[in-house]
Amino acid sequence: METIVTDAKNIPLEAVGAAQPEKLVKNLPDVQIWLRSEAFYDLLGFINGISTAVQGIRLTDTYHVSKVMKKLLEIFERLNHLVDVTPPIDQPQRFGNKAFRAWSRKMNHDIFHVLQKCLPEDKCNYVTELGFYLSESFGNAVRIDYGTGHELSFVFFLCGLFKAGILQERDNVACALSLFNEYLLFVRRLQKTYRMEPAGSQGVWSLDDYQFIPFIWGSAQLSYKSPFPPSKFLEEEIITTHKNNYIFISCIDFIQQVKTGHFAEHSYQLWSISAVPSWSKINLGLVKIYCPNILLFNMFILEN
């Protein structure tokens, strides 16, 4: 089977000497070390910090978008162009269109240079590490699948932007509602265009075939001055009215587009959330589920 990896020879020359991310969580003892690490608490703090920042703010509201953030958003212009010039091919199998492998090769060839152009000149030494996280966040080109492990890689990319001082606290809202949302829209396009399969299985913890973080940040948006209670988020009028304002509802809308049948049958865990009395309790519950089940699953199982 064809193997496609991020090619180090495509790293800009001035960044070749920079550190590359190394997978260190390889067995159960490693998991215990990681759970006590600074990186683990940085990640949780980042997820919760963004949740706090976006409370009560809609996607369509006006919020601070820095020059650096605007440059980072341009990454998706290039990635979308690569999809435009790499259409799916005719093939007998329903899932896993092999054109995704061609797209992945093009992406890996360009991604470090594209990212370098988006960073301030004095931060280009972070291109290598950030580029590897970014390149790993769009799915597996061998299996032609995508899942919460790839989403986690993008969250590490976002967290790394703050750790490196490329983004500042004033960028918190735009990080979720602009940059992450643009990523979410883009990976949905990849999933639909190349018929990507879900990567792994979360069993009873699964909210969605592909994503988890948008439900955390999406429920945080709705935790303050929500225009509707959780019991109504599956109503057609609510979805139509609010899908462009709230990440959570945009996720529900996408699921409704790609799945058929009663919602409780194909998305039971999401359906059951509608019985929770408040969005703040939903947000807290999702974070509690994410840490021991989704996060550790991806850090251990998918890393090996």
N, C-alpha and C positions, 0 to 999 in steps of 0.2 A: 504494500500500500504506500502511496506517495506520502512523504513527510514534508511538511512546510513549517519552517521555523523563522523567527525573526533573525535576519541576517546581519551579523555584526559589521560586515564590510560596508553596510549602508549608513553606519553612524558617521556623522560629520567628523572630519579629521581632528578638529580642535577639541572634540569631546571623547576621542577614542580612549584616552587614559582614565576617564571617569569610571566610578564604580558601577558595576552592573548588579541588579537584584539577584540574590542567590536564594534558592528554595532550601529552607532549613527545617521545615516541619515535615519530617519523613517517617516518624513513628510516634507511638503514643507518649513516650517520655518527652519527645520534642513538643508535643501539644501542651503538656503541663508547664514546660519552660516558657512557651509563648504566652500562656495565660497569665503569667506573672511578669511579662515583659512590658517595657515602656511603650512599644509599638502597639500592643493590644489595647492599652488604656488610651493611647492617642487616637486609635481608630474609633473606639466607643465614644470618646469625648467629642470627636469630630462629628459622628452621626447625630449625637444628642445636641451638640451645639447648633448644627444646621436646623434640626427640628425646632429648636427654640426660636431661631432667627426668622423662620418662615411662617410662624403662627399668625393667622389672620390675613396673610398677604396672598393675593390672587396672581395667577400667571399674567393677567392682563393689567395689573396695577403698575404704577411707575415706581421704580426702585433704582438704586445706584448700580450702574454698569460701568466699570472702569475701562480704561484704554486697553489694559492687559486682557481683561475679560473679553472685550470685543475681538481682540486678536485671536484668543483661544477659540472663540466661536467660529472663526474662519476655518479651523481644522475640518469642520464638517462640510464646508463647501467643497473642499478637495475630495473628501471621502465620498460624498454624494456624486461627484463627477465620475469617480472611478466606478460606481455602480452604473451610472448612465452608459459608460463605454464598455461595460462587462455584463451584457444581458444574460439571463438564464438560457441554457442550451436545451434542445429537445432530447429527452431521455425517458426510458420506460418507467423507472421507479418514481413513486409519488414524492418522496421526501429526499432531501439532500442533493440539491442540484450541484453538479460538479463545477459549474461556472464560479461557485464561491471560492474554489481553490485558486482560480486565476485572479479573482478580486483580491484574495489574501496575499498573493505574491506581489501584486502591484502596491497594496497597502504597506506591506513590510519594506518594500523598496523605497517608498516615499516618506514614511511616517516620521523618521528622525529629522529629516530636512524640513518637513512641514512644521513640526513642533519647534524646531530651532528658530524659525522665522517669527514665531508667536511669542517667544520669551524675550525679556529685556536682555541686552547685551551682557550685563554683569551676572546673569543667571544661566548662561548657556552651558556651564559646567554640569547642570542637572539634566541636560538633554538625554543622556544615556539611560539613567535610571528611570526617569519619567517616561521616556519613549518605550521602554520595555513593558511597563505597566499598561500604557495606552495600547500598544500593539496586541496585548493579550486580552483586551476587553471586548473583542468583537466576535468571538466564537472560535471553535476549533476547526481548522481547515482540513484535517484528515477525516474526522468523524462528521464534519459539516453539521455541527450542533452548537447550541448556545444555552447558557444557563446562569445560575446565580454566582457561580465561580468567576465567570467572565465579567459579570456586573461588579463583583467584589474587586476585581483588578482595576476597574475604572474608579471605584471609590478610593482605592489606594492611590491612584493617579491624582484625584482631587485632593485628598489629604496631603499628598506630597507637595502639591502646589503651595499649600499653606505652610507646611513645615519648612519649605525652601524660601519662604518670604516672597514668593512670586505673587500670591494673593494675600490680601489682608483681611482683617475682621469685617471691614466694610463691604467685602465681596461675598459674605456668607449667603445673603438672599439670592444674588445672581448666580452663585455657584449651583444652587439647587434648581431655581426656577428658570434659569437661562441655560447654563452649561450642561447640567445633568439632564434637564428636560430635552435639550437638543440631542444628547446622546440617546435618550430613551426613544425619541422619534426615529432616530437613525437605525438603531438596532431592530426596531419593529420593521423598518423597510428591508433590512437584511433578512429577517425571519420570513417575511412574505415573499420577497423576490427569489430567494434561493431555497425556500421551503426547508428551513433549518429545523432539525429535531431538537427537542428539549434535552439538555445535558444533565444526566443524573436524575435521581428521583428523591423527593423529600417526604414521600409517603403522606402520612396524615398531617404533616406540617405544611404541606404545599398550599400556597395561596394562588399561584399562577404558574404556568408552565415554564416561564422564563425569568421573571423579575420578583424582587422582594422589597428592595430599598424604596421604590416609588410609593409603596403602600405605607412605609414608615413616615417619609417626608410628606406624603399626601395627606395622611391622617393628621399630621402636625399642622398643616395649613388650615385644616378644618377645626382645630381645637379651640380656636378663638373666633367668636362672632360668626359661627357657621350659619349659612342661610337655610340649612335643613338638617334634621337629626339623622343619625345612622340608619334608622328604620326606613328611610325613604331613598337611600342612594341607588337602589335598583329600579326605581320608577323611571319610565321612559322620559317623562317631562323633565325630571331632575338631570338625567344624563344629557339630554339635548341642550338644556339651558346652561349647564355648568361644566361640560367636558373641556372647554377651552380656558376655564378659570382654575381648575383644581386637578392636580396630578392624579389623585386617587380616582376621580371620576373619569379622567381620560383613560386610565387603565381598565376600568369597567367597560367603557365604550369599546375599547380595542378587543377585549375578550368577547363582547357581544358580536363583534364583526367577524371574528374567526371561529367561533364555536356556535353550535346549534343545540336546540333542546332547552329544557328547563334549566335555569341557572344553578339551582341546587344540585342537579345531577352532575354537571361538569366542573363546578367550582364550589363545592360544599363548604369549605372553610371560609371563603369570602361571604357566601350566603349566610353563614351562621353569625358573622360579625354584625349583621344588621340588627341582631337582638341585643347588642351591647348598648347601654344607655347613653354613653357620651363618646365623643371623638377622642378626648384626652385619655380615657380608659382604653380605647382601641389602640392608640399610639403606644401607651405603656405596655400593653399586652404584646404588641408586635415586636417591640424591642426585646422583651423577655423571651419570645420565641426565637428571634433571630440569633441571639448570642449562643445559646447551647446547641441549637439544632442546625441552622443554616450556616452560620459563620464557621463553627468547628467542623462541620461536614466538609465544607469547601477547603478549609485550611489543611485537613488531613487526607480525606479520601481523594479529592481531585488533584492534590499535589503529587500523588504517587502514581 
